Amino acid sequence: MGASVAAAVIIRKERELVEHFAAAGAVSPSSARSSSDLGVHERFAWIRLVERGVIREAAPGKYYFDEPTWVALRQRRRRVALVLMIVFGALALLIATRTLVRG
C-alpha cells in the first residue's frame, strides 16, 4: 500500500506542475520560461517530466509544457493500469475457482 500512496503523490505533483506551466502560458518553445520565473522547484516530479519529454527545454534554462506528450503519457499509464487490473482480477478468479473446487 505504501508504494501505491507514493505513486499517487508523485502523479499528483506531476499534474500540479503541468497545470502550473499551462496556467503560466509556458506551452511552446516561444513562451518557455525558467523554473524560477514559474516559481517551481526542480525536484523529483520535475525530473520525471523532463525525462519523459513532458517538460522540454527550449533554450538553456527555459522550459515549456508539451501537452501532446503529457496526453500520451497519461494514456499509456491508463493502459498499464487496466492491464494490471485485468491480470490481478484473473489471478483472483483463478485462486477463488481453485479454492471452491478443492473445498
N, C-alpha and C positions, 0 to 999 in steps of 0.2 A: 504494500500500500504506500510506503514511503516514496518509492520510485514514481508511482503514478501522481502523487501530490507534487513532487519535484518537477515532473514533466509538465503538469498543469500550470505551475508557477512560471516556468520558462516560456511556455507558449503564451501565457497572459502578458508577460514582459515584452515578448516579441511583438504581439499585437499592439500594445501600448506604444511601442517605439515606432511602428509603422504608422499608426494613427497620428503620432506627433509629426512625423515627416509630412504626411498628407495635409494636415491642418496648417503647417507652416508653408505649404506650397512647394516643397523641395521634391518635385516629382519628375524632373527631367534634368539632363545634363546642364542646360542653361540656367536652371533655377537651383542648382546644387548649393549647399551651404555647409559650413563646418559644424562639427558636433557642438562646439562652444556657442556658435550662433543659435543653434537649435536648443541649447540648454539640456543636452542629453550626455550621458556618460558612456564611454566605450567599454562596456562590461560584457559579460557572457552572452546576453541576448544580442547585443550589437555584433559581436564576433561571429556568432552563428549566422546572422542575417547577411553579413558581408561575405562569409564563406559560401553561402548559398546563392549569392548574386541578387538578393532582395534589396540590399542597400549597396549601391555602386559608387565607386569613386570616379567623379567626372574630371577632377583636377586634383593635384596634391592637396589633401586635407579638406576637399569639398565633396560632399556626398548627396545622393538623391535616392528616393524610393522608386524601385522598378515594380510597378503594380502587376504586370503580366507574370513576372517571376513569382511574386507573392501568391497570386491566384493559383499558379501551377503547383507551388509548394503545398498550399492548403489542400488542393485536390489529391495530391499524392499522399498526404497524411491521412486523409479520409479513406482512401482506398486501402491503405495499410491497416488502419483501424478496423475496417469492415472485414478484411481477410482474417485478421486475428480473432475477431468476434465469431466468425464462421468456424474457424478451426477449433477454438475453445468450446463453442457450442456443440460441435460434432463430437469432440472428445467427451464432454459431459454426457451427451446422449449415449455414446458407446459405453461409458462406465455404468450409467444407470441401467442400460439394457442388460449388460453382463451381470450386474448385481441382481436384477429381477429374475433372470434365467436361472442363476445358481440358487437363489433363495427359495 
